[in-house]
Amino acid sequence: MALQEYKCPNCSGPVSWNPGAQEIVCPYCASVINPEAISFMDDEPKQADDVGAAWDYDGSAWRDEEHPGMVVYSCNSCGGEVVGDETLGAAACPFCGSPVLISGVFTGALRPNLVIPFKLDKAFALQSLDKHYTGKKLLPTVFKSANHISETKGVYIPFWLYDADADAHIDYRGTKVRTWSDSRYVYTETSHYKIARGGSLGFLAVPADGSKKIDNTLMESLEPYNVGEAMEFNNAYLAGFYANKYDLDAKECSPRVNERIKSSTVSEFRKTVTGYTTVTQTGANIRVNCSRIHYALFPVWLLGSTWEGKSYMFAMNGQSGKFVGDLPLDKSKRWSYYWKMFGIIAASLLVLTQGYIAFFM
């Protein structure tokens, strides 16, 4: 496995991507460097690996110069050993902090088409965590201190982006209720209707994370990403961050994407059925026609914590700043809150009861 480190062309210091400046910045001489200046790409892309007949992957395989056949784990700056699992694509030297790309792990894998560079830094992620605590009255007091965060790291998560069309025919049963009255009776008339909707919807860049280690629900909660801001993939954007290679290929993720597309299609078609008192879906025939996929890396800040033997994971969209994650409950505060609410409700009922009695006396 090889370690690839990015050096400043002016002072030879290790450089990394700066989310605030949206540039490659040298922390030693403050030089601002165009990512293309330290790119290791050549001009002859190889043919993409076959990812299955259902999809046409719009990309290329890794080029020879991007994964040289080295098996050295030592940092080029200090000689320290970098330890990572088989899907770790970028990290930092634990001894000198130099950002490095572990290019050997990408050997034989598809090369990403796109990357959305980090726009927000670590400080912003920690500030967002503080805001996440705001208003959480049942959160343990000690948990709010910064000391409980065991790890904060910026990670490029592998995503498959699917382009597809959905052809659908959906049937509904609807009712319209009309009510009127005369001097003797109130009349209700219920009319029943059979409703049909048919058509096609186009979907572009439907995302699905390609990592087994990341919870799918957590990643979906961070959406949406603005793919329009994605850049053509360049290794230089990885400098200073972690990056994982996919361990779920496009074919393995496609059932999950098909379900998302079908669910969205049902939701959009339902919006066209209006003017009825009640509407019930009675049948649906949806065919998803897959056309093309793209392989991309999306920026995510992950913040890990352990509280009373339980692990908590928070995540922030490194592009938009959207923050998600579950929080623990303080049991003593919970019971105190319940008793307080019970007291308020009981007092309110007592006042209402006394007023009711007084009214009839």
C-alpha positions in Angstrom: 0.0 0.0 0.0 1.3 3.4 -0.9 1.1 6.7 0.8 0.8 9.8 -1.4 1.5 13.1 0.2 1.0 16.6 -1.2 3.8 19.1 -1.0 3.8 22.8 -1.4 5.7 23.7 -4.6 7.1 26.8 -2.8 8.3 25.5 0.6 7.8 21.7 0.3 5.5 21.7 3.4 2.5 19.3 3.5 -0.7 21.0 2.2 -4.4 20.3 2.5 -7.8 21.4 1.2 -9.0 24.5 3.1 -12.9 24.5 3.3 -13.1 28.2 4.2 -10.8 29.4 1.4 -12.0 26.7 -1.1 -8.4 26.3 -2.1 -5.4 24.2 -1.4 -3.5 26.2 1.2 -0.1 25.7 2.7 -0.2 26.3 6.5 3.6 27.1 6.5 4.1 29.8 3.8 0.4 30.6 3.2 0.7 29.8 -0.5 -2.6 29.2 -2.3 -2.3 26.5 -4.9 -4.6 25.4 -7.7 -5.6 21.8 -7.3 -4.6 21.1 -10.8 -1.0 22.1 -10.0 -0.6 19.1 -7.7 -2.8 16.7 -9.6 -1.4 13.2 -10.3 -3.7 12.6 -13.3 -2.5 11.7 -16.8 -4.4 12.3 -20.0 -5.2 8.7 -21.0 -8.1 7.3 -18.9 -8.7 3.6 -18.8 -12.0 1.9 -19.7 -14.4 1.6 -16.7 -15.0 -1.7 -15.0 -18.3 -3.5 -15.8 -20.8 -2.7 -13.1 -23.7 -4.7 -14.5 -26.0 -4.6 -17.5 -28.6 -2.5 -15.7 -26.4 0.5 -15.4 -24.0 2.5 -17.6 -21.2 3.9 -15.4 -20.2 7.3 -16.6 -16.6 7.3 -15.5 -13.2 5.6 -15.8 -10.9 3.3 -13.9 -8.1 4.5 -11.8 -5.0 5.5 -13.8 -1.6 4.0 -13.3 0.0 7.0 -11.7 -2.9 7.3 -9.2 -2.2 3.9 -7.6 1.5 3.0 -8.0 2.3 -0.6 -6.8 4.0 0.3 -3.6 3.5 -1.4 -0.3 5.0 1.1 2.0 2.9 2.3 5.0 5.4 4.9 6.3 4.7 8.7 6.2 6.9 10.4 3.6 7.5 13.3 6.0 8.5 11.7 9.3 8.5 7.9 8.6 5.7 7.2 11.0 3.3 4.4 10.3 -0.2 5.1 9.2 -2.7 2.4 10.1 -6.1 2.1 8.3 -8.6 -0.5 7.2 -9.1 -1.8 3.7 -11.5 1.0 2.7 -9.5 3.9 4.1 -8.5 6.1 1.2 -7.1 9.2 2.9 -5.9 10.0 6.4 -3.4 12.0 8.4 -0.1 10.8 9.8 -0.7 10.3 13.6 2.8 11.5 14.4 3.4 14.7 12.4 -0.1 15.3 11.2 0.8 15.4 7.5 -2.2 14.7 5.2 -1.7 11.6 3.1 -3.6 9.7 0.4 -3.4 5.9 0.8 -3.6 5.3 -2.9 -3.0 1.5 -2.8 -6.5 0.8 -1.4 -8.0 2.1 -4.6 -6.2 -0.4 -6.9 -8.7 -2.2 -9.1 -11.6 0.0 -8.0 -13.5 2.5 -10.1 -12.3 6.1 -10.0 -14.8 8.7 -8.8 -16.3 11.0 -11.4 -17.1 13.8 -9.0 -16.2 15.2 -5.6 -18.0 17.9 -3.6 -15.2 19.6 -1.7 -15.7 20.5 2.0 -17.1 24.1 2.4 -17.4 24.0 6.2 -14.6 23.3 8.6 -14.2 21.5 11.9 -14.9 24.6 14.0 -18.2 25.1 12.3 -19.1 21.4 12.9 -18.4 21.8 16.7 -20.5 25.0 16.8 -23.3 23.2 15.1 -23.1 20.5 17.7 -23.6 23.2 20.4 -26.6 24.5 18.5 -27.9 20.9 18.3 -28.0 20.9 22.1 -30.0 24.1 22.3 -33.5 23.7 23.7 -33.0 20.0 24.6 -34.3 20.3 28.2 -33.9 16.5 28.9 -30.3 16.4 27.8 -27.8 15.4 30.6 -26.0 18.5 31.7 -22.5 16.9 31.6 -23.1 15.7 28.0 -23.2 19.3 26.9 -19.5 19.8 27.7 -17.0 19.6 24.8 -15.0 16.9 26.7 -17.4 14.1 25.8 -16.6 14.3 22.0 -14.0 11.5 21.5 -13.4 12.1 17.8 -14.2 14.7 15.1 -13.2 14.0 11.6 -14.0 15.1 8.0 -14.7 12.1 5.8 -15.4 11.8 2.1 -18.2 9.2 1.9 -18.6 7.2 -1.4 -21.9 7.7 -3.1 -23.5 6.3 -6.2 -25.6 8.8 -8.1 -28.3 7.2 -10.3 -30.1 8.7 -13.3 -33.4 7.0 -14.1 -36.9 7.4 -15.5 -40.0 6.0 -13.7 -43.0 5.0 -15.9 -46.1 4.7 -13.6 -49.8 3.9 -13.7 -51.5 4.4 -10.3 -55.2 3.8 -9.5 -57.2 5.5 -6.7 -60.6 5.4 -5.2 -62.1 8.7 -4.3 -65.2 10.1 -2.7 -67.0 13.4 -2.7 -69.4 14.1 0.2 -72.3 16.6 -0.1 -74.5 17.6 2.8 -77.7 19.6 2.9 -80.8 19.8 5.1 -84.4 20.8 5.2 -86.8 21.5 8.0 -87.0 17.9 9.0 -83.8 16.1 8.0 -80.1 16.4 7.3 -79.0 14.7 4.1 -75.6 13.3 3.2 -74.7 12.2 -0.3 -71.5 10.2 -1.0 -70.3 9.8 -4.6 -67.6 7.3 -5.4 -65.0 7.7 -8.2 -62.4 5.6 -9.9 -59.3 7.7 -10.6 -56.4 6.8 -12.8 -53.1 8.5 -13.3 -50.3 7.6 -15.7 -47.1 9.2 -16.9 -43.3 9.3 -16.5 -41.0 11.1 -14.1 -37.3 11.8 -14.6 -34.7 11.5 -11.8 -31.2 12.8 -11.8 -28.4 12.0 -9.3 -30.5 10.0 -6.8 -27.9 9.3 -4.1 -27.0 6.1 -2.2 -24.0 5.7 0.0 -21.7 2.9 -0.9 -20.2 2.2 2.5 -21.3 -0.6 4.8 -19.9 1.2 7.8 -22.2 4.2 7.5 -25.8 4.0 8.5 -28.0 4.6 5.5 -30.7 6.5 7.5 -28.0 8.8 8.9 -26.6 9.6 5.4 -30.1 10.1 3.9 -30.9 12.5 6.8 -28.0 14.7 5.6 -29.5 15.3 2.2 -29.9 17.2 0.0 -26.4 17.8 -1.5 -26.1 20.3 -4.3 -24.5 18.2 -7.0 -24.3 21.3 -9.2 -21.4 22.4 -7.1 -19.5 19.1 -7.5 -16.0 19.3 -9.1 -14.4 16.9 -11.5 -12.6 14.4 -9.2 -9.0 15.4 -8.3 -7.0 13.6 -5.6 -5.9 17.0 -4.2 -9.3 17.6 -2.7 -8.7 14.7 -0.4 -5.7 16.2 1.3 -6.2 16.7 5.0 -9.4 14.6 5.2 -10.3 10.9 5.5 -11.8 9.3 2.4 -13.3 5.8 2.1 -13.5 3.6 -1.0 -16.9 2.0 -1.6 -17.4 -1.5 -0.4 -21.0 -1.7 -1.8 -21.0 -1.5 -5.6 -23.7 0.1 -7.7 -25.6 -3.1 -8.3 -25.8 -3.8 -4.6 -27.2 -0.3 -3.9 -29.7 -0.3 -6.8 -32.6 -2.0 -4.9 -32.5 0.7 -2.3 -32.5 3.4 -5.0 -35.3 1.8 -6.8 -37.4 1.9 -3.7 -36.6 5.6 -3.2 -37.6 6.3 -6.8 -40.9 4.4 -6.5 -41.7 6.1 -3.2 -41.1 9.5 -4.7 -43.1 8.7 -7.8 -46.1 7.6 -5.6 -45.8 10.8 -3.6 -45.7 13.1 -6.7 -48.6 11.3 -8.5 -50.7 11.6 -5.3 -50.3 15.4 -5.4 -52.2 15.5 -8.8 -55.4 13.9 -7.3 -57.3 16.9 -5.8 -60.9 17.9 -5.2 -62.0 14.8 -3.4 -63.1 14.4 0.2 -61.1 11.1 0.6 -58.6 9.4 -1.7 -57.3 5.8 -1.3 -54.7 4.3 -3.5 -55.9 0.9 -4.9 -53.0 -0.1 -7.1 -49.7 0.9 -8.6 -47.6 -0.3 -11.5 -44.2 1.5 -11.5 -41.3 0.6 -13.8 -37.9 2.1 -13.1 -35.7 2.4 -16.2 -32.2 2.9 -15.1 -29.9 4.8 -17.5 -26.6 5.9 -15.9 -24.7 6.2 -12.7 -21.9 8.4 -11.4 -19.5 7.7 -8.6 -18.9 10.6 -6.3 -17.4 11.5 -2.9 -19.5 13.7 -0.6 -18.2 15.6 2.4 -19.4 14.6 5.9 -18.2 15.7 9.4 -18.5 12.8 11.8 -18.5 13.4 15.6 -18.3 10.4 17.9 -19.2 10.2 21.6 -19.8 7.6 24.3 -22.2 8.2 27.2 -22.9 5.6 29.9 -21.6 2.8 27.8 -23.6 3.8 24.7 -22.1 5.2 21.5 -23.6 8.3 19.8 -22.8 9.4 16.3 -23.5 12.9 15.0 -23.0 13.9 11.4 -22.9 17.2 9.5 -23.2 17.8 5.8 -19.9 19.4 4.9 -21.4 21.4 2.1 -24.7 22.7 3.6 -24.1 22.5 7.3 -27.2 20.3 8.0 -26.6 18.6 11.3 -28.2 15.3 12.6 -27.8 12.9 15.4 -29.6 11.3 18.4 -29.1 12.6 22.0 -29.3 10.8 25.3 -32.0 11.6 27.9 -31.4 12.4 31.5 -33.7 10.0 33.4 -33.9 12.3 36.5 -34.7 15.3 34.4 -37.3 13.3 32.5 -39.2 12.3 35.6 -38.9 15.8 37.0 -40.3 17.1 33.7 -43.2 14.6 33.7 -44.1 15.5 37.3 -43.9 19.2 36.6 -46.3 18.8 33.6 -48.6 16.6 35.6 -48.8 19.3 38.3 -49.6 22.0 35.7 -52.3 19.8 34.1 -53.8 18.9 37.5 -53.8 22.5 38.6 -55.5 23.5 35.3 -58.2 20.8 35.8 -58.8 21.9 39.4 -59.4 25.5 38.2 -61.7 24.4 35.5 -63.6 22.1 37.9 -64.0 24.9 40.4 -65.3 27.3 37.7 -67.7 24.6 36.5 -69.1 24.1 40.0 -69.4 27.9 40.6 -71.2 28.3 37.3 -74.0 25.9 38.4 -74.3 27.1 42.0 
